[in-house]
Amino acid sequence: MNSKLSTKIITLIALVATALFALGGAARSSAQTAQPTSAATKVAAPTGEPILIGVSGPITGANAQYGAQWKKGFDLALEDVNGAGGIGGRPLAYDFQDSQSKPEQSVIVAQKFVSDPRIVIELGDFSSTASMAASPIYQRGGLVQFGFTNSHPDFTKAGGDYTWSTSVTQAQASPLLADFTIKTLGFKRLAVFQITNDWGKSTLDLFALRVKELGAEIVATQAYLPDEKDFRSALTTVKGANPDAIVLVSYQADGALIAQQVREAGLTMPLVGSASLQSPDFTKLGGKAVEGTFILGEFLTTDPRPEVQTFVAKFKAKYNEEPDLFASLAYDAIILVGEAIKIGGPTREGIHSAFPKLKDVPSVVYGKVTFDVTTRRALDPKYENLIVKDGQFVFWDGKK
């Protein structure tokens, strides 16, 4: 072949190859823009010393089911946070210590966390009683205590400016439970089962005040110990009082047990409860006995908001079950803590200074979270009128 011709052909091939490479690069660049989750745009994995959150809550004991749901929510949230590069390039992690949600144990956990300089914030405890016992320790230690399930009205007062909560308070929820029971559902003569702890007593006191204001009547009140199993004598009293409905100021396991014994006693009046019952364990343990239970709830997995459906899909893919309220609250708690660390930095004082600055933090339960800096509570909590139907919590359609 002529050498000049060969040179021209080689030059032409090089030009064509260059053009094709440029077009391919443009196509690849376009694909990365349209599909930001492609392998080419993966965020670098976080490295270095983990930013450590302390968790005080029930892993064993009567409330262990709540701790189990917490852990599922925490772990999914950590996958999201650390999958997006962590916080400032460092991974987020937690140390879950078992308090059994008992005050005497939560105090020991608080002392452990305060003395561990790696812990930058504490989450928990599950019950307000256990949390409030530990609050002064966290306050003195300069460690924020974020009680995301603590509804006692005095919780954020117990530890001063280091106690914060997104939980709906009993001062908000209890009167609304009375409104739901009396004004919405139309029941006037009520029997109440009340678990004997600070949460149960405070809930009943506030509920009873609103019941009286509305002109209804509590015809029987049955207080019970958290580990009580036999409610037959109490049900004899309830039956004699002839109520329109039974209100359960209960947790999920004891509430389910009461419901079973109510139906075994031949009582057919409706059951009413709050979000404390809003967990799959209530329907699993209660079975047919809890069908038709009315719930003033705080979250539903069928909420059409995109952030809710994304969360539910990821949760189901990971655990092969739907999230309950408590798993959802735990997920939100980690996301919110991450935002606080981004604002104030991964130190105790930095997080303390960041909490008042948090605004419109995304939340699967509440939509967006902004705090009232005076009460250190979340503004504008949401409620849902629910009913148990076919073993599921669903929106109540207004028909009894």
N, C-alpha and C positions, 0 to 999 in steps of 0.2 A: 504493500500500500504506500502511496505517496506520503512523504513525511509531513508536508504542509497540510495535506488532507487529514492525516492522523491527528495533528495538533488541533485542527479546527473541531474535529469530532470530540476529542477529549475535553476541549474548552466548552463545547455545547453541552456535553453530559454534566460537567461540573456546574454550569449555570442552571440546568434543569434540576439537578439534585439540590442546589442551594434554594431554588424557588420552592421545591416540594418540602424541604426541611422547614422553610419559613412558614409555609401554609400549615404544615403539621403543628408547628409551635403555636401558631395563632389559634388553631383548632383546640390544642390542649389548653391554652390560656382561657379560651371561651368556655370550655367544659369545666374548668376549675371555678370560674365565676358562677356558672349556673348550678354547680354541684359542690358546694363548699365542704361537704362531708367526705369527699373523695380522699384516697390515700395520700395524694400529693399535698393535702392541706391539713393533715392530722396535727393536732397540737402536741408539742413535746410533753412527755410524761413528767410530772413534778418530781423533783429530786430534793435531797437534803433532809434535815431534821424535820419530822412531822410537827405540825402545829396541833397541839393536843388539847382536846376538850374532855373535861371530866363529866361523867354521867352517874348520877345517884338514882337508883331505881330498883324495882323488884325483878330479880331474876328467878328467885325461888319464893315460896310462900303463897299466901292466898291471892295475891295480885300478880303472880308471875305471868299470867297471860298478857297483861298490859306491857310488861317489860319485853316480852317476845315480839309484840307488835311494834314497839318502839324500835327494837333492833332492826327489824325489816325496813322501816322507814329511814333510819340512820344510814344503813348500808347502801340503800339505793341512792340516797342523796350524796353520799361520799363518792359513789361511782360517777355521778354527774359532775360534781365539783372537781374531783381529781382527773376525770376524763377531759375536762376543759383546761387542764394545766395547773390545777390546784389554786392556791392563794399566793400570788407573788412568786409562782414557780415552786412553792413548797406544798407537799401533800397535807391534807387535813385528815386527822384521825381522832379516835375517842377511846377513853378508858372507862368501861362500864363496871361500876362497883355495885354489888348486891346489897341493898339496904332492906330488902323485903318490904319496903315502904313503911318501916317502923321508925318512930322518932329516935329511939335509943341507938339504932343502927345508922340512921342518916347523919347523926351527930358525929359518929366515928368516921364515916366517909368524908364528911366536911373537913374534919381535922386533917385527914390524910391528903385531901386535895389542896388545902390551903398551904400545907407544908411542902408540897411538891412544886417547885418553880416551873416545871414544864407545863402545868395546867394553866391555861389562860382564861378559861371561862367554865362554869359548871351548868349542866342542864339537869333539871329535876328538883325535887323528887316527884313521884307520881301523886301522892296524896298531899293535900295542903298541910295536914297535921305533921307529917314527916318533914316537909319542906320548911315550915315555919320554925320547927325546933332547931334546924341547922342555920337559919338565916343570920342570926347574930354572929356566927362564926365566919361566914362568908363576908359579912360587912366589915368585921375587924380585920380580916385577912386581905381586904381589897380585891376580892374575886367576885365578879358578877355572877349572880344566881339567876338563871333564866328558867322560871317555872312554867313551862308551856302547857301544863295541864292543871295548874293550881287556881281553882276558882273561888277559894275563900276570899271574901271582900278585904280581909286584913292582911293577906299574904304580902303585898308589896309594901306594907307598912312595917312588917316584921324585921326587915333587914335594911331599911332606909334606901338610899339612892343606889344601892348595889342589887336590889331585887327588881326584876322586870318579868312581865308575863303577857302572852298573847291570849291566854285563856279567858273565856267569858266568865265573869264573876257571878257568884250566887245572887248578889244584889241585883244583877241584870236578869239572870236566867230564871230565878225562882218565881218572881212575880209574873214573868211571861209564861211560865209553866202553868200557873194558876189561870191566867187569861186563856191559854190554850184549852185547858180542861173545862173551864166554866163558860167562857164566852164563845169559843169556837166549837167545842164539842157538846156543850149544853148540859153538862153534869152538875148537879147541885148538892148532892149528898155524897161525901167522899170518905172513904177509908184510906188511911195512909200507912204503909210499911216503911220504917225509917231505920237505916243502918246506924248503929251507935258509934259515931266518930264525929270529929269537928265539922267535916263536910256535911254529913247527914243532919246534924243538929241545926247548923246554920241554914241549910236548904229548907228544912221544915219550918223553922221560925219565920223566915221571909215569905215562904209559901203561905203559911197560915194567916199572916197579916193581910196578904192580898186577897185570900179567900174570904175573909171577913169583910173587907172593903167591897167586894163584889156581891155580898149578900148571900153567899153560899155557906155550907156548913161542913166541918170535918166531924163525922159522927163516930169515928173510931181511929185511934192512933196506936200502932203497934211498933215499938222500938225493939230492935234485936241486935245481938252481938255479931261481929263480922264472921265468926266461925259457927254460927248457929245453923242447924240443919233441919230441925223439926218445928214446923209452924202450925201444927194441927190445933193446938189449944188457942192460939191467936186467931185462927180462922173461925173457930166457934164464936168468939166475941164479934168478929167482923160480920159473920152471917146474921147474928142477932141485931146488929145495927142497921141492916138493910140499906147499904149504900147503893148509889147509882153506878159508881166506878171505884176501882182500887188504884191508887197512885203509888208507884214504886220509887221511893227515894233510896235507890239501891245501885250496886254495881252489877256487872253482867252475870256473874256466876250465882250470886245469892238471889238476884232478881229472877233468873230462870228457874231456880229451885222453888221460890215462892209461887211463881206462875204455875208450875206443875202441881203443887199441892193445892192451890186454889181450884184448879180444874178437877183434881181428884176428890175434892170435898163437895163437888157438884155445884160450885158457884159459877155462874155464867156471865156476871157483869164484866164490862170491858176493863182492860188494864191500860194505864197511862204512865209514861215515864219520860225521862230526859235523855240527853246525849250520853249520859253515863252508861246507858244500856246499848249504845249504838256500836255493836261489834258482832262479828260472825259468831263469837262464842255464845252470845245470848240466844241466837236462833238455833245453834247446834245443840246447846245444852237443854234449851227449853222445848224444842221440837214443836209438836202441834199445840202445846199449851200456850205458846207465845204468839200464835197466829192472831192477827187482828189487833195487836198491841199498838196503841198510838204513841208516837215519839215526837217530842219537840227536839229536833236534831240540828246538827251544825254542818253536815257535809253529806253529799250523796255522790256515789261513783257515776251516776247517769247525768250529772250536771253537764250541760253541753259546752261549757267553756273549753276552748282548745287546750289550755294548760292542764285542766283536770283530765281530759281524755288522753293527753300525752302521758301524764303521770300514771293513770290507771293502766294503760297499755304496757308501759315499761314494768310496772309492778306485777302484772299478770304474767308477763314473759319471764320474769325472774323467779317468781314464787308459785306460779300456777294457781293463784287465788286473787280475789279482789282485795284492795286495801280497806281497812276499817278506819274509823275516825282517828284512832290513836296512832296508827302507822302514818297516816297523813299529817297529823300534827308533828310527829317526830321528823318527817321529811322536811316540812316547812321550817322547823327549828334549826336544822343544819344549814339550810339555804340562808336563813336570816343571820345566823352567826357568821357565815362566810362573808356576807355583805358588811357586817360590823367590822370584821377584820380588814377588809379592803379599805374601809374608811379610816380606821384608827390604828391599824397595824397589829401584829400578832403579840401584843403584850396585854397584861391585865389592865393597866391604866388606859392604854389606847382603846381597848374594847369598851371600857367604862365611859370614856368620853364620846365614843361613837354611837352608843345606843340612842341618845336624844336626837341624833342627826339622821337616823334611819327614816326614810320616807318612801312610801309606795313600793315596798319590797314585795316582789311577786310571791303569792301564797296560793296553794291549791285549795285550802280550806276557806280563807277569807277574801280571796281575790287579790287584794293588796293590803300591806300592813304599814300603818303609820302609828306611832305611839303618842298618847297624851303624856307629855313630859312631867306633868304634875302627879298623875296617878300611876305612871309607868305601866299603863295598860294599853292594849291595842284599841284604836278607835273603831266604831261602827261594826261590831260583830254581826255575823249573818246567822239566821235561823231558818230551819225548814220544817214544815209539817209533814211528818212521815207516818207510815203504817207498815207493820210486818205482814207481808203477803207472799205465800208460797216460799217461806223461809228467807225472804229478802226484804231489805228496807227499801221502800219505794215512796214516791210522792203520794200523799193522801189526796184523793180526788174530791173530798168534801162529803162523801157519802158514808153513812154509818151502817 
